Each structure stands twice: as C-alpha cells, then as structure tokens.
Amino acid sequence: MGHFDPEHELKKPWIETPLIESATLSKAAGCRIFLKIESLQPSGSFKSRGIGNLILKSLSHPLNAGRALHFFSSSAGNAGMAAVIAARDLDCPCTVIVPLSAKPMMIQKILAAGASDVIRHGASWFEADAYLREKYIENQDSNSDSPTRNIYVPPFNHQDIWQGAGTMVDEIVKQLPPRHYGKTDTSDSFPADVIVCSVGGGGLFNGIVEGVERHLPGHKPATFPNEEAQKVRILAVETAGADALAHSLRNGSLHTLPAITSQAITLGALRVAPQTLKNAQFPPPGIEVTSIVGTDADAARGVVRLCDELRLEVELACGISVQVGLDRLKEVITDLTPETRVVIVVCGGNDVTPEMITDYRQKLENGWR
C-alpha cells in the first residue's frame, strides 16, 4: 500500500473540469461570465487538485521510495475529503483529524469516502492540526529505514498545494475562446480579464496567482510609450466573519481573526498563509488583486442562484464568489464592458444539502441581509 513504482506513471487524482459561459449570468453582470466548475472534482471541490498534487509528489519522492505511506489530514471539510479520495485512488491509507465542532454529516461523508479513521480532537482546526503533527508526524525519525512513513497533508499552506491548484489556470487558458482585436495579433495576451475566487487560507488564490503569472507574456514593453499593458484582475472574495485576508490587509501585516463568526465555516482559516498576504499586497507584475468581503446572505444568494441557473449544488464558501462576481463587478471594475471576460471559480464544497439550499431560499425571502 502506498508504494511508488517508477515504472508506472501514477494517475492524477483530479480531472479537467468544464468551463461554461452562462448567457443568463452574463446578461445580469453586463459582461461575459464563464464558470469553472470545480464542484465536479472527485472530492466535490477544487481541493482535489492541490491536495492530490501533494500526495502525488509524496509518492514519487526519492526519500519515500519503497516505503508504505500513510497520509494524515487535519480538516473537517473539503481538504479532508480531498485527501481521503486522492489517497484512496492511489491505494494509500488516509486518516483525518477533525475538531469536536465538525459536523456529523461531514464526518460521515469522509468515512464513506474511505478514510482509515476519523479522529475527533480539540475545539478548533488549529488544535486538531497541532495534535496531528505532534502525535503522528513530528515523532518520526526521518533518517530511519522504517518501512512506513506518515505524511502530513495541510489544508492550504504548501507549495505543492498551490502548484496543484494552478493547474486550473492551464485549463482556463486552453478552454477560453481566443481573443480577436481586429488585425492585431494579441494571441499572447492572457485570455481572461478577471478571475474571481473564494479565499479561506489561500491555497486556491495562491495557485491562481502562480498560474496566471506563468501564462503572462513576460510583460513586454508596451507598443506605445503611453500604453499600459492591461493587468489581469484577481478578486479575492471572503464572507464577513471568515475574512482573514481582508483582516490582515486592514492591519498591514499577518493577523489572526479572533473567531470565525461566518456560517461559511469552510472559509474558516483564522489566519491566511503568509504567501496569501504577500500575493495580495504585492502581486507579481501584470496582476492586480482586489479583496472583497460579502455577507453570509450574499453567499446564500449565490448558492440559490447557481442552483436555479445551472442545477449545481455548492456550499456558502463557493456561493460568495458567484454572488460577488455578479453583483459587485461594476463597483470594483470601473472599465467593465460587454466584452470583458470574467471567470468565476465554482470551487464547490461538500457542506451542502438540498434541504440547506431550501432553508437559504426561505431566509432570503424573509429578508435575510
């Protein structure tokens, strides 16, 4: 179990997802809206890419050659689900440590997906994560010849996770229709003007920043001295009460939220990864980042809208990007035109049921703001 055989190329534990242009959402937003449907990933969310990539890299690492690997994830949500499914698809065991506050529904889903075990510990993700690292990871002798090895799978703060999330950008570049600006050949310009994504700890956001940077045409000098090359805009979206990035940006340095008070609990990182803040404050040349915070009601409106328009079920952490991407674009992007191309990452999520969507609809009709 979990051995890497260099003779066999390991199968990627994520898939290429569709990019759909929505006529109704485009009409509502006043520009071209494309949806990257990450809710179709094997784990139900974009997390399959980053966590799948980390597990893949661990299996092919020379240090792990000939060893049986056991993966350990600290997450009561999508990261835990992604770790279990990616490990399962690569014939490895995976144990998930969840805080005592984890929803029974999510624990059942993670067990049903094939987790070796789900261990409940600590009041928060932070405590569950500290317990995992102390008990299963840090007590190992990395130099020993042990035939087994435990591998830590963090939810978002790892280079391999960002690299995996960035594969989404490679697909977007391939899937978007080419631009045609008269006779000028602009085939080397980035094919989207705006990408909208939700931010928890920043695994998705960091991957998108890296991916876009990789595809930018090296920022050649503008053809005309006064002409400024058009920047790709990345809108980093959060809900109030889970807005760790906005909180750090307001303070000008990495700050921890006192508590998660948003219902979009899967956005609930008390503090973003240091790289997330860096990418938001000082993005690479050619990229402009805007932090946007909406309400839980905004998120619910996005969930209901996606359900009605595309028959897709996503959680609040995803719904917030859909809603902001439709309702607040004009306020953030002053030069929006009908030809502006906006990609909204439908990041998905498992913390949703048809009953919950019905409940959101009812509350919104009753004036939820």
Sequence and secondary structure as in RCSB ss.txt:
>XXXX:A:sequence
MGHFDPEHELKKPWIETPLIESATLSKAAGCRIFLKIESLQPSGSFKSRGIGNLILKSLSHPLNAGRALHFFSSS
AGNAGMAAVIAARDLDCPCTVIVPLSAKPMMIQKILAAGASDVIRHGASWFEADAYLREKYIENQDSNSDSPTRN
IYVPPFNHQDIWQGAGTMVDEIVKQLPPRHYGKTDTSDSFPADVIVCSVGGGGLFNGIVEGVERHLPGHKPATFP
NEEAQKVRILAVETAGADALAHSLRNGSLHTLPAITSQAITLGALRVAPQTLKNAQFPPPGIEVTSIVGTDADAA
RGVVRLCDELRLEVELACGISVQVGLDRLKEVITDLTPETRVVIVVCGGNDVTPEMITDYRQKLENGWR
>XXXX:A:secstr
     TTS    SS    EEE HHHHHHHTSEEEEEEGGGSTTSBTHHHHHHHHHHHHHH GGGTT EEEEEEE 
SSHHHHHHHHHHHHTT  EEEEE TT  HHHHHHHHHTT SEEEE SSSHHHHHHHHIIIIITTS TTS  SEEE
EEE SS  HHHHHHHTHHHHHHHHHS    BTTB  TTS S SEEEEE SSSHHHHHHHHHHHHHS TT   SST
T     EEEEEEEETTS HHHHHHHHTS    S   SS GGG  SS  HHHHHHHHS  TTEEEEEEEE HHHHH
HHHHHHHHHH     HHHHHHHHHHHHSHHHH TT  TT EEEEEE B SS  HHHHHHHHHHHHTT  
